[in-house]
Amino acid sequence: MLIYLKHRLLLYSTKITGLVAFLFLLLTFISCSGSGDKKKFEHAGGTFKFAISNEPQTLLPRNVSDVYSGYLLNQVYQGLVTFNPTTLEVEPCLAKSWDISEDGKTIQFELRDDVYFHQHKDFKELIKLTPEDVVYSIELACTPNKNKESVAYSTIYKGLIKGADQFYNQEADHIEGIKVKGNAIIFELVERDINFINKMAQVLAVVVSKKIVEAGLETDLIGTGPFQFMGYREIDGLTNIILTRNENYYEQDEAGNQLPYLDSLIIKVESRSLRQLEMFENEEIMLIDGLPPSRISTMLGEGKIEDFNSTPPKLLLIRKPLLGTQFYHFNLLQEEFKDVRVRKAFNYAINKGAIVNNILNNQAYSKGDGGIVPPAAFNGYDSKMVKKSAYSYHPEKAKQLLAEAGYPNGEGFPNVNIKFNLGTIHSAVADDVAKQLKKVLNINVNLDGMPFQNKIKDQENANGQIFRSSWFADYYSPESFLMNGYGKTVPEDPSQPSLTNHSRYSNPAFDEAFEKGRSATDIVERYKHFAEAESILMEDSPFIILWYEETIKIAYSKVRNLQLNEMNHYVFRDVYIKEWTKKEWEEHSKK
């Protein structure tokens, strides 16, 4: 009944400051866009509102590297395939089916023929989805930008699709390994990639309209998804991202009702967790993802128990681990962090259990005493082997390693700067880390809190020493986490941004094991190679693993059909809002 939650480039010039004015425009849009001849679900309509801590960093799907952009763009755009919101298995989306050759190098997707892009005011007719749009979307992702290559090219297509690198280097007019045959798109891979279908379910691989982009309208966000982007609105001093129902959406429910049910989604941007909680208690938002550590006992204590235990309950609670890891990463271009003994000393000097207990109020799955892949997240993955190369709190060993590196009691070691994004608990965590490093290693730490978009830019460009980071799985595989250490994604020119491997870690032994895991067909063999790669990564210590994510989510029970998953993958397509009767809830609870 719940769903887990991973720089605004465009701000509409017309800002509506009054809620009444906004609602008038919204209702006008909805009433004028409906066709009136489609079967409507009895409880269709209404608005679902929720909050995110930071604004999306991009409106271009191929450049997404933050969860907030994904929250927005996944409602507007779709890919050939998608993740089931409950099981996380890949299922058809814009492609109704696919076939994989025996050697795994040729994949053919059969495209649906009933999909249209959102209506745009500059086009009189709806634009129908074609195979050419799919090809164009991938070639767009493999086109060099002025400042940096796209995240999609760097993390999915580079070195994988035949001819993608030649196209990127402007040595070919088209990508050789993508062909159209009727209503089918055929991919030819350089080598088997067991997770290729999973990667194509990411927001990085969604399909855009060739006509829209070539008309210079890409940032209007015209997709094929269940909700249409209406823009940003400033309401009562708060940024609101407005999405409305796609009246021409192609999917229906099992009874033949038109999807989606909701009239609109409103995403509110609010970095202060206490303010988010206040908004939730006032029903200004209907879901809260994570409670402020200081308010956990209050929200879940005796005063609120009736809200969860009544029949029907007013509120629903879920607490479970996520496929997410919180960590710091070193900038390995900095001279002081090129010695692995220094990096290990920092790791041993930090009491991660104390951070979880005292700062997070135990709102975490566990302390970071393993690798970057969350322990026990993947059945059959050898996290125990990886843990042998990981770091627990050991101050004496930390002091010894720093002395061996030439800095006894921290003498001669430069001041260290930690960059983190403001909001939630990151300031408190950074402050505690600074105190621990001073106490154990006698190293002075300067704290540099900044807006989220500034932190992202600085870490991509290696502008700093240590950065607060996190990673949530993009698909259900250890590979998604280990991409953070893949050396072949690091640009040769250190002045160029590194989009996924922010630490700029590179070790041929890691890369070799990682690539073997990526191409292995047998899951036991695949996990074996991935665990070997992760052990090498942790021995080299480019990261300080702090904790593994867990979240407390609370939603109003009247919000129905919200599904949860460990990847925080939102699907609002069949969500609707309806209060429960006592009888209805009792019957529902028996299922």
Residue, then its C-alpha position, 0 to 999 in steps of 0.5 A: m500500500l505504500i511506495y518507496l521513493k533515488h537543478r531545475l533547468l526550466l522555470y516558467s516565466t509566468k509564476i502564479t503566486g496564488l493557489v486559487a489562480f493555479l487551481f483555476l488553470l489546472l481545472t481549465f486544462i483538465s476540462c478542455s483536454g478530456s475526450g469525453d468518450k473513454k470509460k472512467f473509473e468510478h473513483a477517478g479524479g483528485t490530486f496526489k501531493f508529495a514532497i521531495s528534498n531537492e529540485p530535479q537537477t535536469l529535465l533531460p532524461r539522458n542526463v539524469s544522475d539524481v533521484y529527484s529528476g527520476y521522480l519527475l521524469n519517470q511519470v512523464y516519459q517511458g522506455l521500451v521496458t519498465f520495472n514492475p513496481t512490486t517485484l522490480e522485474v522488467e516488463p513490457c512498456l513501449a515495447k510489447s515484447w522482446d527476443i534475445s538471441e542465443d549468444g545474447k548479442t542481438i535483442q529485438f523489441e517489438l514496438r506497440d502501435d497505439v502510443y502517442f506523445h503528449q499533446h503540444k500546443d505547437f502541433k495540431e495533431l498528436i505525434k505517434l510513437t515510431p521506431e525512428d523515435v527510439v533510434y533518435s533517442i539513443e543517438l541523442a544520448c550518444t551525441p557529445n554535449k558542449n561540456k560533458e558526455s551524457v550520463a546515459y551514454s557513459t553508463i549504458y551505451k558506451g562500449l556496449i552497442k555496436g557503433a555507439d562509440q564511433f557515433y559519439n566520436q563523430e566517426a559515423d552518421h548513425i549507430e551501426g548496432i541499431k536497426v529498424k525492421g517494420n515496427a521492431i528495433i534491433f540492437e546489436l551488442v559488442e558483447r553479451d550484457i546480462n543486464f541490458i534489458n534492466k538497463m533499458a528500464q532506467v529513466l536514462a533510456v526513455v524515448v523522446s519525440k524526434k519532432i519535438v526535440e528537433a523543434g527546439l521544445e525538448t525542455d517542455l517535457i513531451g513524453t508518452g507517460p500517464f502524466q503530462f508536465m505543466g511546469y513549475r509554480e511558486i505557491d506560497g513561497l514553495t516550488n511546486i512541480i505540476l503534472t496533469r492526467n494524460e487524457n490520451y494515455y494508451e493503457q487501461d485497467e483490467a475492467g477497461n477503465q482509462l488510466p491514470y485515475l488521478d487528475s494531477l500530481i503535485i511535487k513540492v520541493e522542501s528540503r527541511s524534513l521538519r517542514q515536510l512532516e508539518m505539511f504531512e500532518n496538515e494533509e498538504i502532502m499525502l506521503i512522507d518518506g523518512l521522519p526527522p530523527s528527533r520526531i520518530s518517537t513522537m510520530l510513532g508513540e502512544g499519542k499517534i497509535e490510534d491513527f495506525n491501529s483504528t479500523p480503518p486506520k487513518l495512516l499506514l506505516i512501512r519500515k524496510p531496507l532500501l537498495g541504497t548506500q550512504f557514503y563519502h568518496f575521496n577525490l583521488l586526484q588530490e595528492e593527499f589521498k593518493d596513498v591508500r594508507v591515508r584512505k584506510a586510516f580515515n575509514y578506520a577512524i570513523n565510528k559508523g555505529a555511533i552515527v547511526n545510533n546518535i545522529l540517525n536515531n537508528q533510522a538505517y538498516s545497518k552501519g556501513d561495515g561492508g562494501i558499497v553493495p548493501p549486504a544481503a540485498f542480493n540472494g547468493y551474493d557473497s557479502k561476507m567475503v566483501k566484508k573481510s576487506a571492509y572497515s569497522y571502527h579501529p582508532e589504533k589501526a587508523k593512527q598507525l596507518l596515518a603514521e606509516a603514511g608519514y603523518p604521525n598524529g596528523e602532523g603535516f597533513p593538510n586541512v580537509n574539506i568535506k562537501f555536502n548538500l544542505g538539508t535533512i541530516h547531512s549537516a549533522v553527520a558531517d559535523d560528527v565525522a569532522k569531530q571523529l577525525k579530529k579526535v582520532l587522527n588530529i586532522n582538521v576538517n572544514l565543513d562546506g554545506m551547499p545547495f544540492q546542485n552545487k554539490i553535484k557539479d563540484q563532485e563531477n568536476a573533482n572540485g574538492q577533497i571529500f564529498r557526501s554521496s549516496w547511491f540507490a540501485d538503478y536496476y536489480s543487480p550489484e552491477s548498479f552499485l559497482m559502476n561507481g568504481y568502473g575505471k573506464t567511465v573516468p575521462e582521460d582528461p582530468s579537467q573533464p567531468s566524471l559523471t558516475n565514477h566521482s572518486r575517479y578510482s581506476n584499477p585494471a584488476f577491478d575493471e577486469a572482474f567487473e566486466k567478467g561479472r557483467s557478461a557472465t550468463d550464470i548468476v553464480e558466476r556473475y555474483k562471484h566476479f562482482a564480489e571479487a571486484e567489490s573486494i578489490l574496490m574496498e581494499d583500495s578504499p576510495f569510499i567511506i561507507l557510512w550506512y545502508e538505507e532504511t526508511i520509515k514511510i507513512a501515508y494516508s490510507k485513503v491513497r490506494n494502490l501505492q506499491l512499495n519497492e526497494m528501489n524507490h521506483y514510483v508508479f502513480r498510474d493506477v493510484y486513486i484516493k478513496e476513504w475506507t469504510k470499516k467493512e471494506w477495510e476488514e475485507h481488504s485485510k483478509k486478502 
